[in-house]
C-alpha cells in the first residue's frame, strides 16, 4: 500500500536541502494512503503558505519554500540574522513525489502563481 506523507517545515533552509539534520525543522506531518486526499491536503497547505508569505520558490514541483523578508532568526555561529523559510514537501513511500502531467495541471496549477525559477 502506498504511503503519502506531507511535511511542513520551518527553518533556515529551503525544503529541498535535505541536510543530515533536516528533520529537526519538521513542524507537522500528515500521512495518507488515499492519493486524492493527500493531493487535496498538499494543495490546501500550499495555498495557505502562499497566502501568508509573499515570497515563494519551488523545486521538483512538490518542494515549496515560502518566506517573508521580515522573518529572520539570529544565528550564533555566523553572528548574523538569517532568513526563515516555511517549507512543504510531498513524499510517496519516503521519496520525493513525482507528479504526473495530469496532476501538474490538476493539483499543482498554483505553480504559475509562484515567483519561481527552476534554479531556485
N, C-alpha and C positions, 0 to 999 in steps of 0.2 A: 504494500500500500504506500502510495506517495505521501510524503510529509512536506507541506509548505510551511515555511516559517517567515514571519515578517518581524524584523528587528528595528527598533527605534533607538538611535544613539545620540549622545551629546558629548562632545569632546573637542580637543584641539586639532583633530584631523578630519578630513572628509571621509565618508564611509567606505571608500574604495581602497583605503590604505589599511590593509589587514596586517598591521604590525603584530608582533608576538603577543602583546597585552591588549589588543583592540577590544576584547570582550569586557574590559573594565568600564567602557563607555556605554554599555547597554543600559538604556533606561526602561525599556519594556519589550516584550516579545509575545507574539501571537502565533499559535500553531493550528494548522488546518489540514484535514485530509481531503476536503472538498475544494477543488481548484477554483470554482466560481466564487465561493465565499472568501478565499484568500485574495483573489484579484480585486474584489469589491472592497475589502478591508484596506489593501495596499493603496488603492485609488483614493479612498476616503482620507487616509492618513497623509498621503502626498498633497492632496488639496488643502488640508489643514495647515501643513507646514508651509506651503507656498503662500497661503493667505497671511500667515503670521510673520514670516520672514521675507524681506524684499529681494534678497539675492539667492539665486538658485543655480546649480550645476548638476549634470547627470553624466554617468558613465554606464556603459553596458545596459542601457535602457532602464535598469531597476535599482541602480545605486544613486540615490538622490541626496544631495547636500543642500542645505538651506542655511542662511545666516543673515545677521544684521550687523552692519559695521560697528554699531554701538555696543554690541555684546562681546566683551573680551574677558579674559581671565589672566591673572598675574602668574607668570612663570618664574619661579625662584631660580631655577638653573640658568635661564637666559636673562634674568633680571629685566624683564620687559612684559608688556601686555601682549597676549596672543589671541587670535580670533577664536570664537566658539562656534562650532558647527553642529547643526542638528541634522542627523542622517536617517535615511530609510533604506533598508536592504530587504530584498526578496530572495529567499533560498528555496530550492527544491532538493530534498534529500541531502541537505547540508552543503549544497553547491549553489553558487550564484545562478539564479534562474535566467534562462534564455527564452524570452517570449517569441511566439510565432508571429508571422506577419499579420495575421488576423488579430492577435492580441495587442499588437502595437497600435492598431487603429481603434480597437475597442476599449482597452484598459489603460493605455499609455498615450492617448491622444493629447493629454495636457502637456506633453513634452514640448510642443510648439510654443507654449506659454513661457518656457524657461529661458533665462538668459544663459544659454549654454553653448558649449563648444565640445566637440568630440575630444579635444585635447585638454579639457578642464582637469 
